[in-house]
Amino acid sequence: MGLQRREFLSLVGAGAVSTVVLSACGKLGGGAKVKGPTIGMLQLVEAPPPTNTRKGFEAALAEAGYIPGKTVNFIQKDAAGEMPNTTLVMKQFVGDQVDMVLAVGTPPLQAAMKAVPETTPVIFCYCSNPWGAGAGTPPGGVGQHKPNVVGTIGTNPVGKELDLARQINPELKTVGLIFNPGEPNSEYEAKVLKEEAAKRNITVVEQSVANSGEVLQAAQVLADKKVEAFVKIGDYATIQGFGSIAKVGLEKKIPVYSVDADDIKLPGCLATIGWAYFDDGYAAGKLAVRVLKGESPVKMAFEPLTKTELMVNKATAAAIGVTLPEELIKEAQKVVS
């Protein structure tokens, strides 16, 4: 389980300076420490997309013989949704002298690039913008990244998301986007989305938020502006607050699209297209295994994700009065009735 914020931080005074120190905020997978490498694993929040990605990573290591509690130690933590906590955790990993760091997401990777020495390998996944995190320069080939870092690039397929929305509504002209511009991954994907929308003559109407608590009001504002659909990018505020977007979409009969497969379960979400998160983590795990077996990240390239999954919700379509094309239903990997 992720930790609540009050369990995560303790504030102590040091003279005139207040210092935030880490309290017990994670868990050692498998119980007592065993002989074998220790891997510190950090995600920003405990939510299905990053958690499923981490599980894919763990599965790849297990397949290679790295079993928690037997041949490998996992220290798994989340940052309770707070950006500053990512740096605190990474510093703790350094103090614990972990043998490898797994950064699940752009904010954890950004913290690792600032806090983790180049003598410690850093593997990343569930990451849309490793460049903004300071890991290297596009496309992340050999010689284009820091010597100790390698991972999978998961910039969400927002162009395909727009194509999906246009396939369902060929007359689509405007989409509403809610995101937190303070997140490096969100800012990057919002830029990509707007570029892709311009190619398709689609106008993106933006509403910025600072946290998940502002998502409902933002969705209501966009609905009042008569956007023809809601689209989602890789953004932690809307990962946590997506239920509010789906609720407004259902009430106002506005199609809602997402890049996170787990969202298809929510009434109000019409369709999703995005990466298989378990596969993302699994691919990163395979890279980690190569490093654990002695290969240097400096000789490895970043790996972009390529396989997407399409899911549609027929119940939502009926509720908002939308007809899903038969070819789309046949193409979908999952259909919710």
Secondary structure, DSSP 8 states (H G I E B T S, - for coil): ----HHHHEEEEEETTEEEEEE-S-EEEETSS--SS-EEEEEESS--HHHHHHHHHHHHHHHHTT--BTTTBEEEEEE-TT-HHHHHHHHHHHHHTT-SEEEEESHHHHHHHHHHS-TTS-EEEES-S-TTTTTSBSTT--TTSB-TTEEEEE----HHHHHHHHHHH-TT--EEEEEE-TTSHHHHHHHHHHHHHHHHTT-EEEEEE-SSGGGHHHHHHHHHHTT-S-EE--S-HHHHHHHHHHHHHHHHHT--BEES-GGGGGSTT--EEEEE-HHHHHHHHHHHHHHHHTT--GGG---EE---EEEEEEHHHHHHHT----HHHHHH-SEEE-
